[in-house]
């Protein structure tokens, strides 16, 4: 039994959407802001540490989210990309979130995370390009 366990491949570890930067990643955040374009895209910034891009979704995605997450059709779902930074002893930790916000009839919104190994790999490449070390 021990031999079988030793020969089996380990479970793949999920890729993190976080990275460590020695210095504040100004260029990463500037690029994020510029990339928030297209129909229905809206960029917002909360202080120096949280950047967010909300965008309208294609009709098929909108319908899927409303039907599968009990959405309220009078207020349409949005795609949200958010990056934030936190100062720590090694410099700055940057975290990315990707999710859909599906408005509910009671006025609240349901947060539906976007899980995608491909997007995680793209984030890692982006972090490395701007000098970060993925966590």
MOSULKA-V260705 format. One record per run of one state. SS is the DSSP state (helix for helix, strand for strand, loop for the rest). FROM is the first residue (numbers start at 1). TO is the last residue. If there is no record, write none. Layout:
ss=SS from=FROM to=TO
ss=SS from=FROM to=TO
//
This chain:
ss=loop from=1 to=1
ss=helix from=2 to=7
ss=loop from=8 to=17
ss=strand from=18 to=21
ss=loop from=22 to=25
ss=helix from=26 to=35
ss=loop from=36 to=41
ss=strand from=42 to=46
ss=loop from=47 to=49
ss=strand from=50 to=55
ss=loop from=56 to=58
ss=helix from=59 to=68
ss=loop from=69 to=77
ss=strand from=78 to=88
ss=loop from=89 to=90
ss=strand from=91 to=103
ss=loop from=104 to=108
ss=strand from=109 to=113
ss=loop from=114 to=116
ss=helix from=117 to=129
ss=loop from=130 to=132
ss=strand from=133 to=134
ss=loop from=135 to=135
//
